[in-house]
């Protein structure tokens, strides 16, 4: 499998950071970094990560089944996750998810027709004090109202959304 030179360098550095015989510890970060580059975890990626980390494809597959942030199907350019766990639920998390689904015209784990946005209902994000919370790719947004959600989505569509890392 061919990755960008930047990702290859990241993999090399990552694998060298573990003591000999412990490269299996790189499975999760390698999957996350590769998923960011190719958009999902494919069977070919599973086999490549297994080979590089010295584990079986079945072991990598088991990791993917455990971690909800790893996706076998492509995501939108912007993956929007809405928390509906108990803390978010009591302050409108379910209503926010329903609003998101209706306004985007998609359901759980679906992608808008333009491929820009995917939506996922998720369990606890660890932001209970700032509920309801959403995550857009790696950016968390707290105390989100339907109106604030709409502004965030419009910024995604307009190309004016600034990640918190930028």
C-alpha positions in Angstrom: 0.0 0.0 0.0 1.3 3.4 -0.9 1.1 6.3 1.6 2.2 9.9 1.3 5.9 10.6 2.2 4.8 12.4 5.3 2.7 9.5 6.5 5.6 7.0 5.7 7.9 9.2 7.8 5.4 9.3 10.6 5.0 5.5 10.5 8.8 5.0 10.6 9.2 7.4 13.6 6.3 5.7 15.4 7.6 2.2 14.9 11.1 3.2 16.1 9.6 4.8 19.3 8.7 1.3 20.7 11.2 -1.2 22.1 12.1 -4.2 19.9 9.2 -6.7 19.9 6.6 -4.1 20.9 5.7 -2.7 17.5 2.2 -4.0 18.0 1.6 -1.0 20.2 1.6 1.1 17.1 -1.5 -0.5 15.6 -4.0 2.1 16.9 -2.0 5.2 16.0 -1.1 3.8 12.6 -4.7 3.0 11.9 -5.8 6.5 12.9 -3.1 8.3 10.9 -3.8 6.2 7.8 -7.6 6.6 8.2 -7.1 10.4 8.2 -5.2 10.1 4.9 -7.3 7.5 3.0 -10.6 8.2 4.6 -11.4 4.8 6.1 -9.9 1.5 7.2 -9.8 -0.8 4.2 -8.9 -4.5 4.1 -5.7 -3.5 2.4 -4.8 -1.1 5.2 -5.5 -3.8 7.8 -3.1 -6.2 6.1 -0.4 -3.5 5.7 -0.6 -2.4 9.4 -0.5 -6.0 10.5 2.6 -6.6 8.4 4.4 -3.5 9.7 3.5 -4.2 13.3 4.2 -7.9 13.3 0.6 -9.0 14.1 -2.0 -10.9 12.2 -4.7 -9.2 10.2 -7.3 -10.8 12.6 -5.6 -9.0 15.5 -5.9 -5.7 13.7 -9.5 -6.5 12.8 -10.2 -7.1 16.5 -8.8 -3.6 17.3 -11.0 -2.0 14.7 -14.1 -3.7 16.2 -13.3 -2.4 19.6 -12.5 1.3 18.8 -15.5 3.3 17.6 -13.3 6.0 16.1 -12.0 3.6 13.4 -14.3 3.3 10.4 -14.5 0.7 7.7 -16.6 2.9 5.4 -15.5 6.3 4.1 -16.4 9.3 6.1 -17.3 12.8 4.9 -14.5 15.4 4.8 -16.0 16.6 8.1 -17.1 13.9 10.5 -19.7 15.3 12.9 -20.3 13.3 16.1 -23.1 14.2 18.4 -23.0 12.9 22.0 -26.3 11.5 23.3 -25.1 9.9 26.5 -26.9 10.7 29.8 -25.2 14.1 30.6 -25.8 15.4 27.0 -29.2 13.7 26.9 -30.6 15.6 29.9 -29.7 19.0 28.4 -30.9 18.3 24.8 -28.3 16.0 23.2 -31.0 13.8 21.6 -32.9 16.8 20.3 -29.6 18.1 19.0 -28.9 14.8 17.2 -32.4 14.8 15.7 -31.9 18.4 14.6 -28.5 17.5 13.0 -30.0 14.5 11.2 -32.9 16.5 9.8 -30.9 19.6 8.8 -28.2 17.4 7.1 -30.8 15.1 5.6 -28.8 12.0 6.7 -28.9 9.4 9.5 -26.4 7.8 11.8 -23.2 6.9 10.0 -24.3 8.3 6.7 -22.7 10.9 4.4 -24.2 13.9 2.7 -24.6 13.4 -1.1 -21.7 15.9 -1.7 -19.4 13.9 0.6 -18.7 16.9 2.7 -20.3 15.8 6.0 -20.9 12.5 7.8 -22.9 12.2 11.0 -22.6 9.8 13.9 -24.4 9.5 17.2 -21.9 8.6 19.8 -21.7 7.8 23.5 -19.8 9.8 26.1 -17.2 12.3 24.8 -16.0 13.1 28.3 -17.4 16.6 28.1 -20.2 16.2 30.6 -19.7 19.6 32.2 -20.2 21.3 28.9 -23.0 19.3 27.5 -24.4 18.9 24.9 -21.2 18.4 23.0 -20.2 17.6 19.4 -17.0 16.8 17.7 -16.1 17.8 14.2 -13.1 15.7 13.1 -10.8 16.3 16.1 -12.3 19.6 17.3 -14.7 19.6 20.3 -17.6 22.1 20.6 -19.4 22.5 23.9 -22.8 23.8 25.0 -24.0 23.4 21.4 -27.5 24.6 20.6 -29.3 23.8 17.3 -28.6 27.4 16.3 -24.9 27.0 17.0 -24.9 23.7 15.2 -26.4 25.4 12.1 -23.7 28.1 12.2 -20.9 25.5 12.4 -22.4 23.5 9.5 -22.7 26.6 7.4 -19.1 27.4 8.1 -18.2 23.9 6.9 -20.2 24.4 3.7 -18.8 27.9 3.1 -15.2 26.8 3.7 -14.8 29.3 6.6 -14.6 26.7 9.4 -11.3 27.1 11.2 -10.1 24.1 13.1 -9.0 24.8 16.6 -5.5 23.6 15.6 -5.2 26.4 13.0 
